[in-house]
């Protein structure tokens, strides 16, 4: 469980570092949310 948490934090850090602006972070979060929604819809 701890490894998953560490990997998630590392991924979030890298994703945030890749964004040049706060607006970029918002777009990335929106895209991630859309991906989760699509996956949930497909799993139904």
N, C-alpha and C positions, 0 to 999 in steps of 0.2 A: 504494500500500500504506500509506503514511504517513497519507493522508487517512482511510482506513478505521480505522486505529488511533486516530486523534484523535477520530473520530466515536464509536467504541466507548467510549472513556474518557469522553467528554462524556455519552453516554447513561447509562453506569453511574453517573456522578456525579449526574446529575439523578434517576435512579431511586432512588438512595440518599438523596438529599436529600428526596425525596417521602415517605419512610418516617419515621414518628415514633418508632419503637422498633426494637430489634434483632429483636424478634419479627416486625415488619412486613417487615424485610429478608428474614428466613427464609421468610415466606409468598411474597414476590415471587420469591425464588430457586426455591422449590418450583414455583410456577406456570410460571416460565420453563422449568424442567426438564421439566415435564409437556408443555409446548408442543413442545419439541424431540423428546420421545418420540413424541408424536402425529404430528409431521411425518415422523419416521423410519419409523414404522409405515405411514403413507400412501404413502411413497416405495417401500416394499417391493414 
